[in-house]
Every structure is written in structure tokens, then in C-alpha cells.
Amino acid sequence: MRQIVLDTETTGIGPKEGHRIIEIGCVEMVGRKFTGNNFHVYLNPEREVDEEAARVHGYTWEMLKDKPLFAQVVDDFLRYVQGSELLIHNAPFDVGFLDAELERLNQTLGEQRYGGMADYCSVFDTLAFARRRHPGQRNSLDALCKRYEVDNTGRTLHGALLDSEILADVYLNMTGGQTALLLGGESDELDSDSAHSSTQMRRLDAQRPALKVIQPTAQELAAHDAKLQALQQASGQCLWMEQNN
């Protein structure tokens, strides 16, 4: 499965106020492994950067005015994401900006040449997933880094490519804990004997005593049910209750 972790930086908080994308950073994974085939570009937003936004990511109009326009990179970008699953933290924000840029191009061209992002790829919102997995807790990227012990010490300012790399590590930890991420071909260099021994099945002695099964008490069952009810009320969803009803 081809997945692309994507992040953007912008001139301000919303495209409806005329704000534009100034950076797109993408990290490609195939089969939950980094490929090194990343996409990264800075863009000329054709407008000033809000001071509040500049404090977050550090980019100013002076730094961006010689960068390419979105119209100059759009075809390369859409070819890159075509058919993939985008992994985005707070997807409505980034997809909203990308859709606005595509619609702006259509208006400039006087034709509906480009569709929305949903016409090119699917989207998985890692923030929505984290909220379901950790209801009632902070689920910002920094909070998730702390929870899953992902190193983000280099993140003094936001940056689209850096944030995508960090989010990729967080996503892999949230969805299975895979951390052995090798670039294509590197796995062939592993010693075959050590690889075999690390995956060799360990069998238990058939003559071992039977395991003792401990049943929960009525009080423990009641406490468990109360905990599930609290989770249901806090998040509006409890997968354990749904699967066991």
C-alpha cells in the first residue's frame, strides 16, 4: 500500500480569508517502509505572511518571493499523490487549502481543469484517529510524540517536511508500533541466520501444568462496565462496546 504523509505551511489560518500555501512536504511509505521518494517545495504565496503564522513556521514574504508559484508545481504534485492514501494531521485544514489552490487555478484558467484532492487520492486524518484512540487527552503532534516516545527535539519551528517525517513515525507507532523502517533493498543486507533465529517459533512444553483461569468478580465487572460507559460519554464512541454488543 502506498501512503504519503503530508503537511503544509500557510500564510495564515484559512483560505477563505485569502491565505495561501507556502510549503508542501510529503514523505512516501510503501508497505509501512520509507522509500526516500519524498516531495518538498516552497511556494511564492503572492501575498504577505501573517505575523502570527510567521512566528509558528518562521517564513516571511522576503524568503518566499523568489519561489515557484503553485501553478508551476501543481502537475508534478498531483502526479506524485495520484492513487495514494494521504496521512494528514488535522486533514480538513491542509485539504481545504489544497482544494482552494486548485479551485483558484481553475478560475484563472477559465475552465474546470483540476478536481479536488478527493479526485486524486484518499485521505486518512491522523488527528481524528488519535482522538478515537486517546479520548479526553491532548492529541497535538507534540503530545503524540511524547506519548509514543518519538524524537521531535529538532522541531523548534513548524516545517512541512520535518512535520511529515515526525508524523510518519507517530502514525506507525499508533497503528502497530513498527519502528524498523528500512529504505528499499536494505533488508537484503541482513544476515540470514540472525534473521531466521529472531523469528524462530518457541514451543511450550506439552507436559506443562494447565494454566489457571481467573474469572473477574462481580465488582470488577461493574468497574469495567463503568469505565467503558465513561469512555463512551467522553468520546461518543467506544469500540470495545460496539464490538461486544
N, C-alpha and C positions, 0 to 999 in steps of 0.2 A: 504494500500500500504506500502510495506517495503522499506524504504530508509536508506542508510548508508552514513553518511558524513565522507569522508576520506581525510587524509592528510599524507604526507610522509616528512621525512627529509633525506638528502643525503650527500654524501662526497663532492659533487661538482655540477657543473651546468648541466652536460649532460652525459648520459650513453654511448654515442659514444666515449667519452674520457676515458672510463673505470670506471666512477664513479658509486657508489653503494648506495643502500638504507640502512639507519642506524636506521630508526624508522618508524613504521606504527601505526597510530592512527585512530580508527573508532568509530563513535557514531551511534547507531541504533535508528531509529524512525519508528513507525508503526502508520498509521493514524495521522501523524504530532504530535505524542507524543513520548517523550523519553521513552525507555523501560528499560534502565540501562544495557542492554546486549551489552556492548562495547567490542572492540578488541584493544589491545595495546601491542606492543612488540618492544624492542630494538634489533638491529641486529649487528652481527660482520660483517663488510664490507670486511674483508680480505685485507684491504689496509689502508693507511693513509688518514686522513681527511684534505682537503684543508684548509689553514688558513682562507681564506675569508669565507668559509662555516662555519667554527667553530665560527667565530665572530657572525654569524647570529643565530645559534642554540646552541652554547656552548659545543657541544660534541667533544671529542677527541678520538684518537685511544686507549689511555690508559683506557678510560672509557668504551670502547666497545669491547675490545678484548676477554672478557670472556662471551659475549652474544651469543645466538644461531645463527647459520647460517640461511640464508633464506631457504635453503633446508630443515631445521629441522622444520620450521613453515608453509611451503607453503600449505600443505594439509589442516591444520586447517584454514588457512586464506581463501583458496578458498571455503571451505565448508561454512564459515561464510558469504561470499559475494554472494554465489550462488543464482541466481534468483532475486537479489535486484536491485535497482537503486542507483548507486553511485552518490553522490553530491560532486563535487571537484572544488575548486577554481583554475583556470588555469589547467584544466584537462589534456591537452596534456603533460604537464610536468610530473605529477605523473603517468599517464597511460604509458607514454613512459618508465619510469624507471621500472614499474612493468612488462611490456611486456619484457623488456631487461633481467630482472632477470629470468623470466620464460623460455625465449629462452636460456639463459646461462645454466639452468638446463637441458634442452633438449640436448644441446651439450655435457654436462658432462655425461649424461646417455646414449648417443648414440642413442636416439630414440625420437620421437615427442610425448612425454607423455603429455605435457601441451600445451594448446592453449594460445591465447592472452586473455586479460581481457574481450574483447568483446564476448568471447565464454562463459563467466560465468555470466555476468551481463550487464546492460545498464549503460550509463554514462550521467550525466547532468552537464554541465560546468557552474558554478555559475558566473564566470568572464564574459563569453560571454553573459549570461543573464543580468548581471548588466550593461554591456556596451550598450546593446539594451535599457535597461530601463533608463539609465542615460548617454546618448551620450554626448561626449565632456567633461565629468567630470572624476575625479580620481576615480578608482574603485578597488583599493587595499583593502585587508581585513580591514586594519586600517581605511581607508577612509570610507568604508561602515559602520563600527562600529560607527564612528562619525555621519554619516548621519542618521542612524537608532537608535541611542542612545543605542547601545549595549555596555555593560561594558567590556573593554579589558585592564583594568588597571594592570591585572596580567601578561600581555604579554610583559615582558621586553626582553625576548628572544623567538624565534620561538620554538614551540614544537608541534609534530604531534597531540597528543590527545587534548591539550589545543586549538590549532587552529581549530580542528574539532568541539569542543564544541562551540567555538565562531562563526564559520561559520554556524552551525546549527541555532543559534539564528538569525543571519543575514538573512539566507535563509527564515526562517519563516516570518520575517518581510517584506522581499521583495515580498513574494508571498501570502500575505494575512494578515499579522500583528498578527498572533496568538501568544500570549505570555503565555497563561495559559497551561503550559506543565506539566502534571502530570504523574508520573510513574503509570504503570498499577495497577488498583484497588483503587487508592487514590480517584478517583472521586466518588466512592460509599460512602465515608465518609462525603460528603457534605450534609448539612441539606436540606431535600427535599422541605420544604416550601419556604426557601430562594431561592433555585434553580428555583422553579416554578414562584415565583414573579419576578425574574430577567428576565425571558423570556416571561412574560405575554404580549399579544399584546395590544397596546394602540390604540384605535379607535378615529378618528376625528369626531367632531360633524357634523351630516349630514346637519344641517341648517347653517353651516358656510358660509361666503361670498365666492364667486368663486375667485380662485387665479388669480392675474393679470399676464398675459403672456407678457413679454417684448421681442420684436424682436431686433436682432442686427442691427446696422446701416450699411450702405454700407462701411463706413470707418472701422468699427470694423471687418466686414467680410474680408476685404482686409488685415488688420493687422494679422488676424488669419491665412489666407492663406499664408502670407509671413513667419510667424513663422513655419508653417508646412514645407514649402519649405526649410527653413534653417535647420531644423532637418533632412530632407531627405538628404540634401547635406553633412551634418556633419557626419551622421552615415551610410548612404547608405540604410537606412530603416526607414519608418515612418508607424507604424501600423495603425494609425488613417486614413492616406490617403489610405492605402491598403484596409481597411475595408469599406471605404465610396466611393470608386471609382466604 
